[in-house]
Amino acid sequence: MPFHQDYLGVEQPTVGQLIRELRQTLKLTQEKFATQLGVTFPTIARWDNGHTAPSYLALKQIHTLLNQLSELPDAALRKCSQTIREKNFPIKDLQA
């Protein structure tokens, strides 16, 4: 499935960067990040490599995760998650 630039506001070349940056911020391996999102390790690996793009539902879960992280008491993690969210999700809210 082609991944269009307006797909939730995240451009394809940045999807892999988004996934890697978020995983590194959370200090999660691909395996642990996959478990957290309810997908398989190979799925995360393909996203990381830019070979495939997350589905709408997966991007919505990632956006929700970033929103949750931005409310944590850890100031560094909060700031980092807000930066990732603002850089990769220019739209304010994802509609169901």
Phi, psi and omega in degrees: 000125179296148182252113185271154183300326184271008180294094184061017178081005181254123180280147184305312182300338182267352183297311178300318178296318178302311182297312180298314182297318179294316178300316181293323177299318181276355182058046180247142172286170176301320181297314181291323178294320177300316179298317181297324181270352180077031176236177181271160176303314180300329178296313178297319179300317179294322177294314179305318183279350182078014180284328175221167180245150176297151176290170176304315181298316180296318178295324178295320177296318179296317178299316178298317178300316178297320177298317179296319180295327182288353179254003181285155179290338179292107186299319181294315179294320179299313181295317180297315181294324178295319179297315179299315181297313182295324181288324188255342181232081183293343177275148186291305184228145176267130180274148179290000000 
